[in-house]
């Protein structure tokens, strides 16, 4: 009997995370769909996935809360190991550094970096025993090139890029592949209020990207066709170099 394929996607109730969840469900993965607070959006997405013939388990917890992560994941990991982990949970709290509060700095880093550590540490330990797995970290063009007003967010995403490359080097011999996908301006709640007249001239393709253009790349990196790719950062940004 073929082992069930499981994909754990964090921050998956909306935006890019929801698109990734839909895509991987369509690829035949049983979704472990994590989210923090938007219960209604998560329930609707789970119903959509199930209505399309997929399987979905909702996992409400804050990735930055180490105790909550352990409580939610450790019982599941006793007899099931995700084939794929997508670290997507994140948010921006923009402002210039001179006026940034301690909380705005710490909260952004806690979700992106501590969240990555809290979830990945538990999952990769089981992947190592299975000698297989794919880990995809969702980073950002901001973390590659920097952006004014996003020192906290850029620092967090740059840290994730470093973690991606280091972890890939650690676990490659056990057939665990670790890569990062780096979206630019994508049509989500995070970009809804940004001034398009200022943004579009920065993008050679002249438009905002769609979440499905990110999830399609994630799907490829989770497929057998991507079996010789690890430690890489793939930009999905319309050619923008901010």
N, C-alpha and C positions, 0 to 999 in steps of 0.2 A: 504494500500500500504506500502510495507516494505521500511524503510528509507535507503537511499543510504549510503554505507560504504565509508568513505574517509580516506585516509592515507596521511599525510604530511611528506615527507622525505626530510631533508635538506642535502645539499652537495651530491646530488643524480645523477650527470651527468656521473660519472665513478666510477670504483673500487667497494668497498664494498657498497657504496650508490646505485649504479646502480643495483647491484645484489639484494639488498633489494627491490628496486622499482619493478624489474621484478617479484620477488617472491610474493610481496603483490598484484601486479596487477593480477597475476595468482590465488590468493586467492579471487579475486572478489572485491578488493578495487579500487575505483576511486583514482588515484594518483594525489596529488599536489606535483609536482616535483620541488624542489628548487635547484638552482645552482647559482654560482656567475659570472663566466666569460666564461666558455667553451660552447658557444652557439651551436656550431656544434654537439658536443657530446650529449648535451641535446636534440636537435632536433631529432637526429638519434635514441636516446633511446625512445623518445615519439612516433616516427613513428613505432618502433618495438613493443611497448606496444599496440598501436592502431591496428597494423597489426595482433596481436594475439587475438584481440577481446576485449582488455582492454580500459580503459578511462584514459586520462592523461592531466593535465593542467600544463603548464610550468610557474614557478614563479621565474624569475631571480631577486635576490636581495642578498646583503651581510648581513649575519646574525649578523655581528658585528655592523651594522649601524642601530641604533634604529629607526631613521626616515624612512629608507627604508623598514624595517620590518613592521612598522605600515602602511605605504602607501600600501604595497602589500597585507597584511593579513586582515586588519580591514574591508575593503569592503566585502571580501569573508565571513568573520566570522559573518556578520550581519544576515545572514539567513542559514548558513551552519556551522557545527561543525565537525572537524575531529574525527573519532572514534579512530584513532591511530596517534601519533606523534613520529617520529624517529629522534632524534637529532644526526645526523651523520657528519655534516659539521666540518671539521678540517684539519689541515696540520701540518707538522713538519718543524722546522727550527733549525737544530741541531748545537751544538757547546759547548765547555766547558764553564762553567759559568764565569771563570775569564776573558774570552775574548768575552763574549756575549754582544751584543749591547742592549741598552734600547729598541730599536725598535723590535728586535727579541724576547725579553721577552714579551713586551706588545702586539705585534701582535698575538702571539700564544695564550696568555690568552684571548685576546679580542674575537677571533673566537670561542674558545671552551667554555669559561665561560660566557662572555657577550652574545655570540650568543645563548647559552642555555637559559639564562635569558630572552633575548629579545623575542624569539619565544615562549618559554614555558609559560611565564606570560600571553600572550594574549590568547593562546589556552586553558590552564588549567582553566582559569576563565570561559570559555564557557562550558568546560567539567563538571565543578562543578555544573552548572545549569542543565545540562542534567543528572547528576548523573551516568556517565559512561565514560570510556576512558582507553586507554593504552598509556603509555609513555615509550619509550625505548631509553636509552642513550648509544651511542657507545663509549666505553672507550678504555682501552688498558692495556695489561700486564705491560707496562712501568709505568702506573699509580698505579698499585698494588704493584710492587716490586722495581721500580726505574731502571734507566739505565744511565750509564755514557754517557755524551754528550747530554742528553735530559732533563736537569733540568727544562726547560720551559714547554716542552711537558708533562713530568711526573707530574709536579705540576698541570697543567691544567686538565689532566685526573684524577688525584687523587681528585681534587676539584669536578669534575663531579660525582665521586663515592660517595663523601659525600653528594652532592646535591641530588643524586638519593635516598639515604636512608632517608634523611630528608623529601623530598617531598612525598615519599611513606607514611611516618608516618602522614603527614599533610592531605592527600587526600584519604586515604584508606576507611574512613567511607562513602565517597561518591562513592564508587565502581570504583575509578580510581586507576589502578595498575601501579606502576613505577618500572622498573627494568633496569639493565645495562648489556650489552653484551661486553665482554672484549677480543678482538682478540689479538693473538700474531703475529707472522710473517705470513702475508697473501700475496698472489701473486697479488700485485697492483703496480701502478707507484711508490708508496712510498718505496717499497722494491726492486724495479727492479735493482738498482745499488749496493745493499748491498753484501758483500762478502759471498757467500753461503758456502764456505769452513769453515768459522768461525761460521756461524749461525747454520748449520745443526747438529753439535755435541751437541748443547745446547737443541735440541728438541728430546725427547724420541721417537717420531714416525718417526724421521729421514727425514722429508720433510716439505716444506712450505705448508701452508693451502691454500684453494681456497675460493674466496669470497662467493660462494654458500654454503659453510659450516658455514659461519656466518649468511647468510640470512635465512637459514633453521631454525636456532634457533630463530631468530627474528620472523619469521612466526609463530612458535609454541607459543611464548610469546604473540602474538596478537590474538591467537585462543581461543575458548571457553574452550579448554582443560587446559589452563593455568590460570583458574579463581581463583586459591587460591595461587598465587605466586606474591609477591610484596616485594620491598626493597632488592632485591637480585642482586648479581653480578655473571655472568656466564662466565667462561673462555672458549675461543675457541683457544687453543694455542698448541695443540699436546703434552701436558704434560710439556711444558717448564716452568721452574721457574728461571727467569733471575736473 
